[in-house]
Every structure is written in structure tokens, then in C-alpha cells.
Amino acid sequence: MTVLDTLDADVRAVCDRHLALSLLEGVVLRVTDGYRSFAESAQIWQVGRNENGEEVGRILTRALPGYSWHNWRHAYDVCIVRF
């Protein structure tokens, strides 16, 4: 199973189009994340925060578990591989 397989079918279609259009412009993207469980979202939310949830460093997300589109298979992250 790939990251793309974790996405909702409609979001997968958008992602495929995004990747294809980027490639036409000479930009190679890699999908780095798709579906996230609530537990994974909680771990990512905790980055940059202390045990009380106070911000103490670089914040990766402001979305609590259940409030991230990733939890519902409606979001994906990309990074640029080649520009």
C-alpha cells in the first residue's frame, strides 16, 4: 500500500492531477503523508509543545486529532524532489 492508497478516491484524483500538472512544469513532487490516525495526529500536534500544550518550539500543526483533514483521508502533504 502506498501513501496515495490511503486517500479518499476524490482526493486521490485531485492529488494525481496535482502531481501531473507539477510535472508538466518541470517540478517533481513526492507525496509524503496522507491518512493519519488520531494517535499520529496527537504525536504531530505535540511537537513544539510542552506537557501542558504550551508552545515552546517550532509548531508542526495547529489541528488537534479529529480536526485534521488527514484524519478523514482528505489531505496529503508533498515535498519538492526536483525543481
Phi, psi and omega in degrees: 000136178258169176303320180298329180291345181274353184271152170303147185303318180293321179290323176301319179296318177296316180298314179301318179293318178303311181296318181293316180295322177297317180298322177299332178270003179085014180253120179263122179250153172237132175281121185258339183204145177228246179299138172231134174289166177299323180295316177297319178298322179296319179296317181292320179298325184289337181299127180086009179232152176273184183297342177267001180084007179282142181287126180229000182197201181290121181272131179269327179207153174254356183273117174290159176307134182095344180247007178261135176299336177298326181296339184248013177067028183244020179212153175215154177247147177230160169229155178276126178268318180210136181240000000 
